[in-house]
Amino acid sequence: MLELPVDLPRPAALKHLGARYAFKMPSGLLVALRRIGKIQGATVFMTLAATFAILLNRYTQQHDICIGYPIANRSRSELQGLIGFFANTLVLRADLSGNPIFSEFLGRVRKTCLEAQAHQDLPFEKLVEELAPVRDMSRHPLFQVMFVFQNADLEKLELSGIELNEIAVDTGNSKFDLTLSLKEEKGELQGYFEYSTELFYERTIARWAGHYRQLLQAIVVAMDKPLSELVILPEEEKRQILYH
């Protein structure tokens, strides 16, 4: 169980009410992350997910963190052209013990991701059934936070006489305590947090978005620093703490 510092008492059973907080990443960050991945043999997804795990570690002080993430589950060539929902959910179990330097931790995340993806055909529901965790109506089993990264370009659909535009829809729901969703668009990163309004205030999530941005920037310039030394406070928030 991930013990995030919540703003509101956790109810006995969540109604899954939620909201979204959108934010942008600094220009050029994606290029720097690709450079890190090339050096470490890791994908951008692995680097972004590893950074998210570090952020959660800072808030919880837990060193064994589970993060859910979706996978297309179309590993067989004969499935590529079929219409249907093949997606599955995998669990990234991040081991932050020993305060490693970032490059070492990224290696751990890379290994765990590859091992999980090698077994991506196992339905998540079957995994829950086999592990039989203690069920709690206020928490999702096995993980309470999710990470999503979309880096596939969506082809623009053109129909005669009809103009189509993509619109982001806030459903007013949150399936998990917290979901970090990032996407690559025109060479830049954009994202949003989907969060439970039964647990968090928007101002808290806004701060966390700033912390995640700052953490990524710290990693880009200091891969050889121990995780505990990576700075997560933006300068503006640091000044507020020091001088107010």
C-alpha positions as CSV (number, residue, x, y, z in Angstrom):
1,M,0.0,0.0,0.0
2,L,1.3,3.4,-1.0
3,E,0.8,5.9,1.9
4,L,0.7,9.2,0.1
5,P,0.2,12.3,2.2
6,V,-3.5,13.0,1.6
7,D,-5.3,16.3,2.3
8,L,-8.6,14.6,3.3
9,P,-9.3,11.5,5.4
10,R,-9.6,8.4,3.2
11,P,-13.2,7.3,3.1
12,A,-14.1,3.7,3.8
13,A,-15.1,3.3,0.1
14,L,-14.0,5.6,-2.7
15,K,-16.7,6.9,-5.1
16,H,-13.8,7.5,-7.6
17,L,-14.6,11.2,-7.9
18,G,-11.8,13.1,-9.6
19,A,-10.4,15.9,-11.6
20,R,-7.4,16.7,-13.9
21,Y,-4.6,19.1,-13.5
22,A,-2.8,19.8,-16.8
23,F,0.8,21.0,-17.1
24,K,3.6,21.5,-19.6
25,M,7.2,20.4,-19.5
26,P,10.2,22.6,-20.3
27,S,11.1,22.9,-24.0
28,G,13.9,20.6,-25.0
29,L,13.5,18.2,-22.1
30,L,12.4,15.3,-24.3
31,V,15.7,15.6,-26.2
32,A,17.7,15.4,-23.0
33,L,15.7,12.4,-21.8
34,R,16.4,10.6,-25.0
35,R,20.1,11.2,-24.6
36,I,20.0,9.7,-21.1
37,G,18.1,6.7,-22.4
38,K,20.6,6.1,-25.1
39,I,23.5,6.1,-22.6
40,Q,21.6,3.8,-20.2
41,G,19.9,1.6,-22.8
42,A,16.5,2.7,-21.4
43,T,13.4,4.1,-23.1
44,V,11.9,7.5,-22.4
45,F,9.1,5.6,-20.7
46,M,11.5,3.9,-18.3
47,T,13.2,7.2,-17.5
48,L,9.9,9.1,-16.9
49,A,8.5,6.2,-14.8
50,A,11.7,6.0,-12.7
51,T,11.4,9.7,-12.0
52,F,7.8,9.3,-10.9
53,A,8.8,6.5,-8.5
54,I,11.5,8.8,-7.0
55,L,8.8,11.5,-6.5
56,L,6.5,9.0,-4.7
57,N,9.4,7.9,-2.6
58,R,10.0,11.5,-1.4
59,Y,6.4,11.9,-0.4
60,T,6.0,8.5,1.3
61,Q,9.6,7.6,2.4
62,Q,8.7,4.0,1.1
63,H,11.4,2.2,-0.8
64,D,9.2,-0.5,-2.3
65,I,6.8,1.2,-4.6
66,C,4.3,-0.3,-7.1
67,I,3.1,1.6,-10.1
68,G,0.5,0.4,-12.5
69,Y,0.9,1.0,-16.2
70,P,-1.1,0.0,-19.3
71,I,0.4,-2.0,-22.2
72,A,-1.0,-2.5,-25.7
73,N,-0.5,-6.3,-25.4
74,R,-0.3,-6.8,-29.2
75,S,3.0,-8.6,-29.2
76,R,2.0,-11.1,-31.9
77,S,2.1,-9.9,-35.5
78,E,-1.3,-11.4,-36.3
79,L,-2.9,-9.1,-33.7
80,Q,-1.5,-5.8,-35.1
81,G,-4.3,-5.2,-37.6
82,L,-7.2,-6.5,-35.5
83,I,-9.9,-4.2,-34.1
84,G,-10.5,-4.9,-30.4
85,F,-9.3,-4.1,-26.8
86,F,-6.2,-6.1,-26.1
87,A,-4.6,-3.8,-23.5
88,N,-3.5,-5.2,-20.2
89,T,-2.2,-3.7,-17.0
90,L,1.3,-4.4,-15.7
91,V,2.9,-3.5,-12.3
92,L,6.2,-1.8,-12.1
93,R,7.7,-2.6,-8.7
94,A,10.4,0.0,-8.1
95,D,13.2,-0.8,-5.6
96,L,14.7,2.4,-4.2
97,S,16.6,0.8,-1.4
98,G,20.2,1.8,-0.6
99,N,19.9,5.3,-2.0
100,P,21.5,4.5,-5.4
101,I,22.6,7.0,-7.9
102,F,20.0,7.7,-10.6
103,S,21.7,5.8,-13.4
104,E,21.8,2.7,-11.2
105,F,18.2,3.0,-10.2
106,L,17.2,3.5,-13.9
107,G,19.0,0.2,-14.5
108,R,16.8,-1.5,-11.9
109,V,13.6,0.0,-13.5
110,R,14.7,-1.1,-16.9
111,K,15.2,-4.7,-15.8
112,T,11.9,-4.8,-14.0
113,C,10.0,-3.4,-17.0
114,L,11.5,-5.9,-19.4
115,E,10.7,-8.8,-17.0
116,A,7.1,-7.6,-16.6
117,Q,6.7,-7.1,-20.4
118,A,7.9,-10.6,-21.0
119,H,4.8,-11.8,-19.2
120,Q,2.4,-9.2,-20.5
121,D,-0.1,-11.8,-21.7
122,L,-1.1,-12.7,-18.1
123,P,-4.3,-10.9,-17.4
124,F,-4.1,-8.5,-14.5
125,E,-7.2,-9.9,-12.9
126,K,-5.5,-13.4,-12.9
127,L,-2.5,-11.9,-11.1
128,V,-4.8,-10.4,-8.4
129,E,-6.6,-13.7,-8.1
130,E,-3.3,-15.6,-7.6
131,L,-1.7,-13.1,-5.2
132,A,-5.0,-12.7,-3.2
133,P,-4.1,-9.4,-1.5
134,V,-6.2,-8.2,1.5
135,R,-9.0,-6.3,-0.2
136,D,-9.8,-2.7,0.8
137,M,-12.7,-0.8,-0.8
138,S,-10.8,2.4,-0.4
139,R,-7.8,1.2,-2.4
140,H,-7.0,-0.5,-5.7
141,P,-5.3,-3.9,-5.3
142,L,-1.5,-4.1,-5.9
143,F,-1.1,-0.4,-6.8
144,Q,-2.8,2.9,-6.1
145,V,-1.1,5.1,-8.7
146,M,-0.8,4.7,-12.4
147,F,1.7,6.0,-15.0
148,V,0.8,6.5,-18.7
149,F,3.0,7.6,-21.5
150,Q,1.7,8.0,-25.1
151,N,4.4,8.4,-27.7
152,A,2.6,7.2,-30.8
153,D,1.4,9.9,-33.2
154,L,-2.3,9.8,-33.7
155,E,-3.2,10.1,-37.4
156,K,-5.5,13.0,-38.1
157,L,-8.9,11.6,-39.3
158,E,-10.2,13.5,-42.3
159,L,-13.8,13.1,-43.5
160,S,-15.4,14.9,-46.4
161,G,-17.2,18.0,-45.3
162,I,-16.4,17.5,-41.6
163,E,-13.8,19.2,-39.5
164,L,-12.5,17.1,-36.6
165,N,-10.5,18.2,-33.6
166,E,-9.2,16.3,-30.6
167,I,-10.7,17.5,-27.3
168,A,-9.4,16.5,-23.8
169,V,-12.4,15.5,-21.7
170,D,-12.4,15.7,-17.9
171,T,-14.8,12.9,-16.9
172,G,-14.9,14.1,-13.2
173,N,-13.6,10.6,-12.2
174,S,-10.4,9.2,-11.0
175,K,-9.9,5.4,-11.3
176,F,-6.9,5.5,-8.9
177,D,-5.6,7.7,-6.1
178,L,-3.3,9.4,-8.7
179,T,-2.5,8.9,-12.4
180,L,0.4,10.7,-14.1
181,S,-0.3,10.8,-17.9
182,L,2.3,12.1,-20.3
183,K,2.3,12.4,-24.1
184,E,4.8,13.3,-26.7
185,E,3.5,16.0,-29.1
186,K,5.5,17.7,-31.8
187,G,8.8,16.8,-30.0
188,E,7.7,18.2,-26.6
189,L,6.2,16.6,-23.4
190,Q,2.7,17.5,-22.1
191,G,0.9,15.9,-19.3
192,Y,-1.7,16.0,-16.6
193,F,-2.4,14.4,-13.2
194,E,-5.7,12.7,-12.7
195,Y,-6.4,12.7,-9.0
196,S,-9.0,11.7,-6.5
197,T,-10.8,14.8,-5.2
198,E,-11.9,12.7,-2.2
199,L,-8.2,12.7,-1.2
200,F,-6.4,15.7,-2.6
201,Y,-6.9,19.4,-3.2
202,E,-5.9,20.9,-6.5
203,R,-3.2,23.1,-5.0
204,T,-1.4,20.0,-3.7
205,I,-1.4,18.4,-7.2
206,A,-0.2,21.7,-8.7
207,R,2.8,21.6,-6.3
208,W,3.5,17.9,-7.2
209,A,3.5,18.8,-10.9
210,G,6.1,21.4,-10.2
211,H,8.1,18.9,-8.2
212,Y,8.0,16.3,-11.0
213,R,9.2,18.9,-13.6
214,Q,12.0,20.0,-11.3
215,L,13.1,16.4,-10.6
216,L,13.3,15.7,-14.3
217,Q,15.5,18.7,-14.8
218,A,17.7,17.7,-11.9
219,I,18.2,14.2,-13.3
220,V,19.2,15.6,-16.8
221,V,22.2,17.4,-15.3
222,A,23.1,15.0,-12.5
223,M,22.6,11.3,-13.3
224,D,25.4,10.4,-11.0
225,K,23.8,11.9,-7.8
226,P,22.2,9.7,-5.2
227,L,18.4,9.8,-5.3
228,S,18.2,11.6,-1.9
229,E,20.3,14.5,-3.3
230,L,18.1,15.2,-6.4
231,V,16.4,18.6,-5.9
232,I,12.6,18.5,-6.2
233,L,11.7,22.1,-5.1
234,P,11.4,24.7,-7.8
235,E,13.2,28.0,-7.0
236,E,9.9,29.8,-6.4
237,E,8.7,27.3,-3.8
238,K,12.1,27.2,-2.2
239,R,12.1,31.0,-1.8
240,Q,8.6,30.8,-0.3
241,I,9.7,28.3,2.3
242,L,12.9,30.3,3.2
243,Y,11.6,33.8,3.3
244,H,7.8,33.6,4.2
